[in-house]
Amino acid sequence: METAREIKKQEQYIEKVQEINRGKKLKYNILTMGCQLNENDSEKLCGMLEKMGYIKTEDFKNADLNLFNTCCVRENAEDKLFGKLGELKRIKEEKGTIVAIGGCMMQEKHITDKIKESYPFVDIIFGTHTLHKFPEDLYKALVEKRKQEDILDIDGEIYEGLPIKRNSNIKASVTIMNGCNNFCTYCIVPYVRGRERSREPREIIKEVKELAKQGYKEITLLGQNVNSYLRVEKEKGKKFEEYQGVNSFATLLKAINKIEGIERIRFVSPHPKDFTDDVIDAIAESDKVCKLIHLPLQSGNTKVLKEMNRKYTKEQYLNLVEKMKTKIPNLTLSTDIIVGFPGETDEEFEDTLDVVKRVKFEQVYMFIYSRRVGTPGDKMENQIPEDIKHKRFNKLKELVESQIEENNQKYIGTVQKVLVEGTSKNNENMLTGRTDSNKVVIFEGDTSLINKIIDLEIVSEHIWYLKGKILNKECE
């Protein structure tokens, strides 16, 4: 009830700001950094802003309100933020643009201290646990003409019912849980997003059903560790309402699989240590769950994995992959890999290359280790020199790209079901879409096919995308 009252309060602030903005046609620009969870948060911020009378613009120099939704996973996000703030200083002086910064980076004290010292023109700073209060913060900044800092260091509640403006009208992300309990030694996320809190099953099912009614075809379930959904609540004896038999991630997948109108279900990110047999079985048995599974590796060496606090070994990871391949027909895998973790030797890095060679991932997201203030990894000795990190990264990149070219060959001549998303960004005369395995396919076709799942024959591969053609039956 407390969260419902808070949402009602914010709705009243939305109405107040809407009244202030009435007839002004004010514009906002939003820069989103980081993961899909951040993108989902930005959709909520956009929903609130548009209810308050703002119109979105891609030109930050022409905006009346500039909003940054930050990420703190890698150092380059900080550089990007401070670079943009430097550009905004003159614009702020000329037209009084409201500047607001939220997201994970604002949960780091050394960052907020730097902003207050070096960029005092910033109007609003808010954290990951106070996103829902943005209308109130904005109203106070507009009316009281004083800076707002709204950050909580404790784990925030999950607030249902926030306005949302989706980036797509065919694909939607749905957050099923917030926070993380794993404390990987390279990762700042548990410190800035808090501990695991799962959404109630009823609210998730309700949201997905509403998306299906609106014509959405593909749903991506989001969380830092989705396959531990509801686990913490069970361990702590916390009461939750079991709805449509949902009491775990496996049962959630099965329940969403039954929702009419939804044709594809994806999820990110699971943790290998929590990939239980019931989840594997649910994926195998649920026809709408895509068979491209993201399974973060991070390192292929058992010693490095222990230093990372990943709680599995190289052998356990490979055994899990074999079990999944045995149980799930047409399984393909994507992964995350960190290169140059403190103390990693050349021999230990070779173990990572060995896993990549053996698994043959469909997609690999490669990252050079970035020190994060506040994590155990930042204090570790034997930090790897940048030149060695880049040398290893290039070696991994070369291997991955050779495997992608090889993997792509298996698609040529096959018929793939492709969800058509729109026109190609690089060629307006072509349409683009994605396969079940998340491969980009471009093809010639009529725009009436957008938002539909159609059969395409794959005729060629071009490393980062496939080229397809419509089967004759589609033309009839």
N, C-alpha and C positions, 0 to 999 in steps of 0.2 A: 504493500500500500504506500510505503514511503517513496518508492521510486515512481509510482503513478502520480503522486502529488508533485514531485519534482518536475516531471514532464509537463504537467498541467501549468505549473509556474512558468516554465520556459515558453510554453505556447502563448502565455500572456505577454511575455517580453517580445516574442516574435510579432505579435499584434502591435505593440508599442513602437517597435522599430519600423514596421510596415507603415504606420501612420506618419512617422517622421519623414519617411522616404516617398510618400505618396506624390505621384506626378513628377518626380525628379529624374526617373529613368537612369538610376545610378548603375554603374558596372562594377563587377568584381573579377579578379583573376586569382586562380589558385594554382600553386605549384606543389605537386605531390611527389615526395621522395619515398623510396623504399618498397616494401612488400605489398602483396595483395590486401593484407589487412589494413595497411595505410590507405590504399586505394578505396577500400570499402568505407573507411572513416571519412575520406574526402567526399564520397558520394553523400554521406549524411550532412557534412558541412555545407555542400552545395544545395542540398534540399532545404536546409534551414535558411541559407542566404536568399534563395529564390522566393521562399515564402515571405521573406522580409522585404521583397521588392527589388532585389538586385538582379541584374542581367549579366550572364557570363560573357567575358571577353578573353581572347587569347593574347591580347596586347597588354602586358602589364604596365606599360607606360601610359596607357589610356584609361586605367582602372581607377575607380574612386575608393576601392578597397583591395588591398593586396594581402593574400593569405598564403602562408607557407605551412604545409603539413610535413613535418620533418621526420627523418630516419637517422638513427645513430649507429647503424651496424658497421658502416665503413667511413673512413676519414674523409673521403672525397665529398660526402654529403655535407659536411661542415664547410668545406671550401666553397661548395656551390651556394650554400645559404649566405655566407658572409659576402661572397661576390655579388649576389643579387641585392643584398641590403645596401652595399656600397653604391650600386646603381640607383637605388630608390631614394637615397638621401636628397638629391637635388629635386626629384619629382615631388617628394614630400614637402619640401620647402616652397615649391611653386604652386601646388594645388591642394595641399593639405590632405593627401591620400591617407586613409586609415591603413595602418600596417599591423597585421596580426600574425603571430607565430605559434603553432601548436605541434603536437606530436611527440614522438619518443625523445628527441633531442632536448626538449624542454624539461625533461625529468632529470637532466644532468646539471648539477649546480654550477660547475665550472663554465658551462655553456651559457646559462642564463646570466651569470655574473658578467661574462664577456659582452653579452648583448646590452645589458644595462649600462656598462661602462663605455663601450665603443659605439653603440647604436642607440642612444637615448631617445631617438625619435619613434621607436617602436611603441605602439599603443597598447597592444594586448599580447600577453604571453599566457598560454594555457597548456596543460599537460594531457597525458593519455587518459587520466581518470576524470577529467572535467570537460571533455568535449561536449557533453550534453548541455553545459552551461554557457556555450558560446553566445546565444542570443542575449543573455543577461550581461555578459561581459561587454558585448558590443554596445548595448543600450547605455551602459554606464560610461563607456568611453565617449559616446556621442553626446550624452546629456551633461555628464559631470565634468567632461573635458580633463579627465585625469587617467593616468596609465593603470591598466588592470593586469594584475598577476594572479593567476588562478591555478595553482599547482598543488596536488595532494601527493604525499609520499606513501600513503597507505594504499592498499588494493581497493580499487573503486568498484562500485556496484555495476551490474549490467542493466542499462536503461533501455526498455522496449518502447517502441512507438515514435522514434525520432523521424522527422521527415527525411526523405532520401531522393536524390536525383541520379538515376542510373546513367552510366556512361554508354550503355548499349540497350537496345530494345529486344535483344535476342538471347544474350548471355548475362547472367547475374551471379554475383558472389553473395554468399550467406554465411556470416560469422556464426559458428556454433559454440565457440569458447574463447575466452580471453586469458592472456597470461601464460606463464610457463614455470614448471617446477624442476626443470632438468639441470640448470646451472652448468651448461657447457662452459669450459674455462675461457673460451674465446668470445663468448656472447654476452652482450649487455641487456638483452631482452627481458630476462626475469627481473632485473633491477628497475626497468623503466615501464614495463607493462604489468608488473606484479605477478602474483601467483595464479595458478589455474582456477578459473571460474567458468563453469559450463552454463549455457543457456538452457532454460526449461524446454523439454521436448515439444510441448504444445506450441510454444512460440515459434520454434523452428519450422515445424510442420505447417503452421498457419502462414508463415512468411512464404514458404515454397509454394503452397497452394495458391496464394494470391498472385505470385509471379506467374504461375501456370495460367491463371485466368487472364493475365495481361498479355499472354502470348510468348512468354520466355520459353526457350527450348532447352537451354543448357544451364545447369546450376553448378557452381563450384563451392564446396563447403570449406570454410576457412578456420584455421586455428594454428597456434604454434606447435601443437602436438595432438592432432585431431583424433588419433586412435586411442587416446586416453580419455576421451569424452565421458563425463560422469564418473570417472574412476575416483577422483578426489572426494566427490560428494559421498560416494559409497563408503570410502575408507573412514571418513569423518562422521559417518552416520547422519549426514545432513539430509533432510527430507526434500525430495523432489517429486513432482507428480509424474508418475509413469503414464505415458499417453500413447495410445495405439501400440502398446507393447514395447515402446522404446525405453531401454534401460542401459544401453551401451552404444558404442559406435557401430558395431555390426548390425544391431537392430534398427538404428537410425538409417543406415544405408538401405535396409530392406523396406522400411516404411516409406522413404522418399521414392524408392523404385516403383512403388505402387501408385504414385500420384499421376493422374491422367494429364497429359499435355507436356510434361517434362520428358525429354527424349534422351538427354545425356546428363550424367552426374560425374563430376570430378571432385577431388579433394586434395588439399595441401595444408600443412605438411605433416605426414606421419613420422613417427620415430621407429627405427628398426627394432628397438628393445621392446616396444609395445605392440608389435605386429602379431597379434594372437591368431590362432587357427580359426576362430569364429569370424574374424574380419576377412581373412583369406577366403573362407567359404562364402561369405556374403558377397564378395566381389565376384567370385566365380558364378554364383547363382543369380545375381542381379543383372538382367540383360541391359539395363540403362547405364550401369556403372562402367565408365570407360576403362579399357584394359591397359592404358598407359598409366602406370603407377609411379609416383615420385617417391623415391626411397633414398633419402640423403645418406651419403657415405662419409663425407668429410675427409677421411684418410683411409688408406688401405692397410695401414700398419697397426698392429695390435698395441704396441708400446705408445705410439702417438695417440691412438684412440683413448687409451687409459689416461694420458696426460690431458686430453680434451674433455675427460669425464663423460664419454659417450656411452659407456656401460655395455659394450659388445665388442667382440674380437673380429678380426678379419675372417676367421673360419666361421663364426656364427653368422656374419653377414652373408657370406657365400652360401651357407647352408639354407638360410632364409630365402635367398634368391632361387635356389634349386627347388625348394618346397613350393614357392609361389608359381614357378614355371610349370611344375608338375600338376598343380591343382587348377591353375587359371589358363584356359585356352587363349591363344593369341596374345599372351602377355608381352608388353614392352615396358621398359623401365627408363626413367630419367633420374638424375641425381645431382647433388651439390658436392663440390670438392674444394677444400681449402689447401692452398699450396704455401709452404713456408712457415708452418706453425713452429713456435720456438723449440729449438733442439732437434728438429727433424733433420736427419742425415740423408745423404744421397741414397744410401741403401734402403732406408725407410721409405723414401719417396718412390723408389722402384716398386715397393709393395703396392702403392696406389696405382701405378701404371699396370701392374699385374692384374689387379681387380678389374680395371677398365677393359683390359684385353679379354678377360674371361667372361665378363657379364655382357659386353657389347651394348652399352646403353644407347637408347634412342636419342636422348638429349643429355648434355652435361653442362651444368652451370658452374663455371670455374671462377674461383676468387683467390686473389693473393691475400695472405693473412694481413689483417690491419689491426694494429694495437688499439684497444679501447680502454680508456681510463675507467677504472672501477672494476675491471675484470681480473681474475687471477692470471690470465695469460699476459696481461700488460706488465706484471711484476716478475715474470719468469726470466731467468737468465738464458743465455744462448739464443738471443733474438737473431733471426737469420738476416744476413745482409740483403739489401734490396736487389743487387745484381744477381745473386743466387736465386732469390725468389722468382725473378723474371725469367731466368734461364730455365728453371723447372716448369714455370707456367707455360712457356713456349713449347717445351717438350711435350707436356700434356696436351696442349692445344693441337699440336701436329698429329698426335695419336688419335685424339677425338675426331678431328676433321677427316682423317683417313677412314675411320670407322663409319662416320656418317655417310660418306660417299659409297662405301660398301653396303651399308644398310639400305640406302635409298634404291639400290638396284633391285631389291626384292619387291618394290612397289610397282615397277614398270610392267605394264601388261595386266595389272590387277584392276579390279573394280572396287573403289572405295566410296563409302558413304561420307559425304562432305556437307558440313553445316555452312551454308553460304552466308558470309558476314557483311559483304559490301563490295565496293569497287576497290581495286588494288591501289595502294598508295603510290606505287611507282608507275602505274599504267592505267589511266582512267578508262581505257577501252577493254580492260580485263576485270573479271570478278575474282574474288578471293574467298577462301574458306578453309576449314580445318577438318582433318580426318579424326577418327576416334583416337588415334595415337598422337594427335596434336600436330601433325605435319601440315604446313601451309601448302595449299594447292591454289594455283592461279589457272584460269580458263576463260574462254570466250563464251559469253552467254548474256541473256536478257536480264535486266535489273529486276524483273518480276520474280526471279529465282531467289532474291535476297530474303533471308530469314527462313529458308526452307532447307531440308536435308535431302540431297539428291545423290544419285549414283554417277560417279565420274570414272572414266577409264584413265589411268595414269600412263602418259605417253613418254615422259622424259623427266630427268632429275637434274637439279641445279644446286646441289649441296644444301642451301638454306631453304629451298622450296621445291615442290614438285609441279609439273605442268600436266593438266588433265584436259579431257574433252568429254562433252556431253554424249551419253549414249543415244542411239537413234530413237529409242522409245521415249526419251525425254522431250524429243522435238515433235512428237506426234500430237 
